[in-house]
Amino acid sequence: MMVIKRTIKIQILGLIAFTLLSVISALIFMFTPLKEAWYHAAIIAAMTLSCIFVGILEGNAVGRRGLLSGIAASILLILLILVIINLVFGGGFKPENNDIFLTIPLIAGGIGGVVGTNMDKSS
């Protein structure tokens, strides 16, 4: 039960991190002359950084199998983000448009899980 509570807290932190990074990137695009064509890349980058963060926390919490725990946490975070986006904006998710780009956050989450597992817990 403690693992589930920690996972829920970690996922909430990941959603907060993704929201903050998305808002920051939206403000950058709004107030600079950057083209909006790059916004998809900015969202993937925000998702990647959030997945690294979630992977590190989850790997540190679990303490073993960092790659698997990081990837699992990243899958859960990506699914949560997609569900929330679909609930807010509607329209449905078309995986054929985004499936290759979602592997980048998954790989990053796995790397974060390995880093989190190998972090020194005494400090």
Secondary structure by P-SEA (a helix, b strand, c coil): caaaaaaaaaaaaaaaaaaaaaaaaaaaaacccccccaaaaaaaaaaaaaaaaaaaaaaaaaccaaaaaaaaaaaaaaaaaaaaaaaacccccccccccccaaaaaaaaaaaaaaaaaccccc
